[in-house]
């Protein structure tokens, strides 16, 4: 049993090591997605204030941009 447990522990350790190498990448992606979301909110606020931009299909545009945020 101890031999099998040692093998499983080694396997888990290797898997966790691989996962940890992506931690920085995931953190950067989350930060970028958050910053992009904040920029979208600011753009949405400013575009609602602009009389020229009020004629654009803003809701549809922001829907597409928000979807792109999650795809990146």
One Martini backbone bead per residue (centre of mass of N, CA, C, O) as a GRO file, in nm:
protein
   72
    1UNK     BB    1   0.057   0.064  -0.020
    2UNK     BB    2   0.296   0.259   0.003
    3UNK     BB    3   0.386   0.243  -0.291
    4UNK     BB    4   0.123   0.348  -0.415
    5UNK     BB    5   0.116   0.615  -0.258
    6UNK     BB    6   0.385   0.723  -0.369
    7UNK     BB    7   0.299   0.731  -0.664
    8UNK     BB    8   0.057   0.921  -0.626
    9UNK     BB    9   0.215   1.155  -0.501
   10UNK     BB   10   0.399   1.201  -0.743
   11UNK     BB   11   0.177   1.254  -0.947
   12UNK     BB   12   0.050   1.494  -0.801
   13UNK     BB   13   0.304   1.669  -0.797
   14UNK     BB   14   0.333   1.694  -1.104
   15UNK     BB   15   0.058   1.821  -1.158
   16UNK     BB   16   0.090   2.069  -0.969
   17UNK     BB   17   0.337   2.182  -1.112
   18UNK     BB   18   0.198   2.236  -1.382
   19UNK     BB   19  -0.022   2.423  -1.274
   20UNK     BB   20   0.168   2.645  -1.147
   21UNK     BB   21   0.279   2.751  -1.424
   22UNK     BB   22  -0.020   2.886  -1.489
   23UNK     BB   23  -0.083   3.096  -1.271
   24UNK     BB   24   0.030   3.356  -1.401
   25UNK     BB   25  -0.143   3.346  -1.654
   26UNK     BB   26  -0.419   3.357  -1.512
   27UNK     BB   27  -0.371   3.622  -1.364
   28UNK     BB   28  -0.330   3.795  -1.619
   29UNK     BB   29  -0.603   3.733  -1.751
   30UNK     BB   30  -0.778   3.842  -1.522
   31UNK     BB   31  -0.667   4.128  -1.526
   32UNK     BB   32  -0.733   4.193  -1.822
   33UNK     BB   33  -1.037   4.141  -1.805
   34UNK     BB   34  -1.093   4.354  -1.592
   35UNK     BB   35  -0.980   4.601  -1.743
   36UNK     BB   36  -1.167   4.568  -1.988
   37UNK     BB   37  -1.430   4.596  -1.831
   38UNK     BB   38  -1.378   4.881  -1.731
   39UNK     BB   39  -1.351   5.008  -2.012
   40UNK     BB   40  -1.636   4.934  -2.106
   41UNK     BB   41  -1.788   5.096  -1.893
   42UNK     BB   42  -1.669   5.369  -1.972
   43UNK     BB   43  -1.762   5.365  -2.265
   44UNK     BB   44  -2.060   5.337  -2.203
   45UNK     BB   45  -2.092   5.598  -2.043
   46UNK     BB   46  -1.986   5.794  -2.265
   47UNK     BB   47  -2.183   5.705  -2.495
   48UNK     BB   48  -2.445   5.792  -2.346
   49UNK     BB   49  -2.356   6.103  -2.342
   50UNK     BB   50  -2.354   6.087  -2.647
   51UNK     BB   51  -2.549   6.189  -2.908
   52UNK     BB   52  -2.418   6.037  -3.152
   53UNK     BB   53  -2.402   5.744  -3.006
   54UNK     BB   54  -2.714   5.686  -2.950
   55UNK     BB   55  -2.770   5.552  -3.244
   56UNK     BB   56  -2.631   5.315  -3.162
   57UNK     BB   57  -2.606   4.963  -3.093
   58UNK     BB   58  -2.487   4.934  -2.792
   59UNK     BB   59  -2.584   4.668  -2.670
   60UNK     BB   60  -2.470   4.492  -2.897
   61UNK     BB   61  -2.177   4.584  -2.881
   62UNK     BB   62  -2.130   4.504  -2.579
   63UNK     BB   63  -2.197   4.208  -2.614
   64UNK     BB   64  -1.961   4.142  -2.802
   65UNK     BB   65  -1.729   4.247  -2.620
   66UNK     BB   66  -1.790   4.057  -2.380
   67UNK     BB   67  -1.744   3.797  -2.535
   68UNK     BB   68  -1.445   3.860  -2.608
   69UNK     BB   69  -1.340   3.861  -2.321
   70UNK     BB   70  -1.393   3.544  -2.277
   71UNK     BB   71  -1.207   3.449  -2.528
   72UNK     BB   72  -0.916   3.564  -2.426
   0.00000   0.00000   0.00000
